[in-house]
Amino acid sequence: MSEQFIWGHSRRYNDYPTYIKKVYGGRVQKISVNVGFSCPNRDGSKGTGGCIYCDNKTFKPGYCESEIPVKDQILKGVDFFEKKYPDMKFMAYFQSYTNTYAPVESLKQLYIEALQHPKVASLIIGTRPDCMNNDILAMLKEIAKDTPVTIEFGLESTKNSTLEEINRCHTWEESVAAIKRVHAYGIAVGAHLILGLPGENDADMLAHAKRISALPIKTLKLHQLQVIRNTLLAQKFEQNTDYVKLFDFESYLGLVIKFVELLNPNIIIERFVSTSPIEKLIAPHWNKMKNFEIVAKIEKELERQNTYQGRLFTNYSEL
């Protein structure tokens, strides 16, 4: 197919790898960093127990332990990856829990430490919409003068009833305000959404696409809901399997295609699915497929339906 979409190439969605190659000129790998922070819905300031689905150990590599200094986590990560790709660049990714949940001077020290390695080309900070203030943003704006910075917000849903059910302890309105505030400081915004949360139907999830499309979001990660052992969601699921409606792959594929059609074509899609270790996963089990296999199936379905990201997009007002 020779057609060029507005993102400048012929793939049927605005994909993250192409964007990264364009910006950095080659292969770039994220290195997860764990600094041992908590979250306000864990430590009692807003709630306890954290999000009902959350087990951060499902995405933490072995070198990523909070007891290890940040610089050593970076060194271990670089060493792990650069043996295969010596020319690779890296992104320092503060991933586990809420990585702006500390005094600004402490945060600055940690971020700068991660950026000391000469091969670290950018900084990504995972956090919550209710844990971002102007002092932190001013500090990040200074860092961003020399190094690209992205704030990744765990939005998870745009429905307040869902956010309450999953114990997020923040509102959609707080998410909207935080996204706009970060954008106003000239810092890129990434977003996470989980499809299949308790009580949400397809119409609710497609409404997410419209709501986030009205906001200045640069990158998006989609996750299918997974039931992970030793979580409150696992307890609720084992007590009543109807508590959530888990997708089979074909149903998820169909929803993702509809979601992508509605999504603002300027938003770069970083991920369509999340993969957890099999030994921790209760359901669903179709994520035994490799990520590249799932992406290939999504691309094939987009082509089969002769559709693409943003085909049904209009300039949505905030819903």
N, C-alpha and C positions, 0 to 999 in steps of 0.2 A: 504494500500500500504506500503510495507516494504522498498522500495528503499530509500537509503540515497543519497541526492544530495550533492554538494560540500560544501554547507552551513551547513551540518551536521544533517539534519533532513529530514522528508519525505514530508513536505509541498512543493508545486510546485513553490514557489518563496521564496526568501530570506527575510523573514518577520521581521519587527521591534520588535514586542512584544517578540518573541523568543530570539532575540539578547539582548534585555533589561534584560530579566529574567536571561540569561546566565551571563551577565556582573555584575548585581546588586544582583542577587540571590533572587529576589522577585518583588513585584509590585512597580512601580515607576510612579509618576504623574507629568506632567509639570504644573508649576504655571506661568501664564503669568504676565509679569512686563511691565508697561508702564511708561517711564521716560519723555515723552512729547517732544521727538526730532522731527525734521522735516526731509525733504529729499531734496537733491539738485535739484530735478525736481519740488519742491514745493516752495522753498524760493527764487527762482530767480537766484541762483548761476549757474544753468544750464538750468532751465526752470521753468514754473509755472503750477499749476493745478494738478501735480502729474500724476500717471498712469491713463489712461482713465477709467479703470475698478475699481479703488480703493476706498473703503470705509472701513477704518480700524475698524470702529465700528461693523462691521459684525462678528469679531472674538475676541472682547474684553469683558471678563467677567465683572460682576458688581463691583467686588472688585478692578479692575485694572484701577485706575484713576491716571493720572500723578500728580495731586495735593497731592496724598497720598505718604508719604515717602516709599522708596523701602522696608525697613524692615517691615513696616506695611502692605504693599501689600503681602509680603511673609507670614506674620503671618495670615492674613485673608485667604489666599489661603490654607495654611496648615490646619487651623482650619476647613475650608469648607470640605476638603477631608478626614482628618484623623479620623473624627467621625465614618466613615464607615469602614475604614481600618487603625487601630491604628499603624500597623507596616510598613506602606507605607513610602517609601523614595520619595524625590522630586527633580525636576530639575527646576532651576530658568531660565525662558525663556523670554528674552528680545525680545518682539515680534513686537509691533506696530512701523511702520515707520522704520527709519534707525538708528540702535542702536550702531553704531560706529561713528556717525556724531557729534563729540564734541572733545575738547582737551583731550589728553591721561590721564592726571591726574584726570580730572572730570570723565572719564569713569572708571578708576581704582577704584575710591571711590564708585561708584554705584555698580560695579560688586562685590567688596569685601563686601559691605553692604548686598547684596543678599545672599552671601555665609555664613553669620554669623549664620544663623539658623542651629542648629545641624542636622536637617533632610534633608537639601539641599545637595544633593550628586553630582550635576554637574551643569554646566553653559552652556546655549545655547543662542547664540546671532544672531538675525536676522539682516541682513544688505544688502548693495548693493556692487557689485564688485568694483565700483569706490570709495568706502569709506573705504578703508583698507590700512593703511600705515605701514611701518616697525616699527615705534615707538609703535603703538598699538599692533602689532604682538609680539614684544619683551615683552611687558607687559603681554599679554595673555599667552605667553610661560612660564612665571614665575608662573602665577596662575595654569597653567596646570601641574606643577610639583606635586601639591597636590590634584587637583580637575580636573576631565575630562572637557574639553572645546570643544564645537562644534561651528563653524561659519556656519550659514545657509545663503546662498546667494540666493536672488531672481533672478534667471536667466531668467525665464519666456519663453524665446525663444532662439534659436541659430541662428536666421536669423536677420541680421541687419535691413532689411527693415521693419520687424515686430516690432523690438525694437523702431524704429523711429516712426512707426504708433501709438504705444501705449504710446508714450511720456516717455519712460524709460530714455532717455538721457545718455545712455552708450552703448557700442558696445559689440558684442560677443567676440571680441579680448580682451577687458578689462576683461570679465568674465574668459576667459581661463587663462590670466596672474594672476588674483587674486586667482583662485583656486590653481594654481601651487605654488604661493607665500605662501599661508596659509599652504599647505601641506609641503612645505620645512621647515617650522617652527615646524613641528611635531604636528600640530593641525588638528583635524578632520574637514572635509568639508561636509556640507549638501547642497542640491540644491532643488530649487522649479522650476517646469515647469508648464505652463498652456497650455492645449490642446484645440484648437479651436479658437485661436486668429485670428483677422481679416486678411484675405488674405491667410491663411495657409490651405493647403490641407493635405490629409492623408500622402502623400509622404514626405512633409515637416516635419510633426510631427514624422514620423518614423525615419527621418534623425536626429532628436533631440536625439533619443535613441542611435544612433551610435556615435554622437559627444560627448555626455557626457560620454559614455562608454570608451572613449579613455583618460579620465581624472581621477585624483585621488580623486574621489567622494566616500564618505562613505555611505551617506544616501540620499534618494530621496523622495520628495513629489510630486505627480501628482495632478493637479487640473483640472477639467473641467471648461471651461469659463462659468461664470455666469453673468447675467446682473442685476446689483444692482441699486436700486433707488438712485437718486441724484448723479449720476456719469455722466461723459461725454459719456461713453459707452451707458448708458441708453438713453441719448439725441439722439445719433446717431442711435441707434436701433429703437427708436420710430419714427424717421424721415424716416428710411429705414431698414426694418427688414432683408433685404438681406445683410446688412453691415457685419454681421457675420452669419455663418452657425452653429446654435446651435445643439448639439447632442441630439437625443433621446437616451434612455438608451441602446437599443440593438446596435446601431451604436457605441456608446462609448465603450461598452463592447468588441465589435469586434476589435476596434482600440487598446484598452489596451492589449488584448491578443497578438496582433502582436508586440506591443511595448515591452512587457515583454520578448517575444521570442528573440528580438534583444539585450536586455539590458545585460550589463556585469553582470555575476552572483555574483560577489563580492559586488555589490552595494545593500545595504539593502533598501527595499521599505518600507517607513514609511506610505505612504498614497496613495490611488488611486483616491480619490474624495475630494472635499471640500463642506462643508455644510454651508449655510448662513441662517439667520433667515427668516422664510417665509414672514414676514411682509415687509422685505426689498427686497425680490427677485421678479424680473419681469419674468425671464425665465432662464433656463428650470425648470420644476417643478418635475421632477422625483427624485430629491434629497430629496423628502419627505421620501424616504426609509432611514432607519437607516444605519449607516456606516457598522455595522456588517452584515446587509443583503446584501449590495453591495459586501462586501468582500466574503461572502459565494457564491454569484452568480459568481464572478470572479474565485474563486477556483473550483467551479463546472464546469465552462466552460473550464478551464485548464485541468481538468481531462477528460472531454468529448472529447476534442481534443487530449488527450494524449500528452500534451506539457508542457513546463516549462520555467522558466526564464533562458535566455541564450542559449536556444536550437539552435538558429541561430547566436549566438555571435561568432565573430572572433576578432582577435586583430586589431581593427580598428586603422588606423592612424587618426590623427586629420583632420577632413573634413572641 
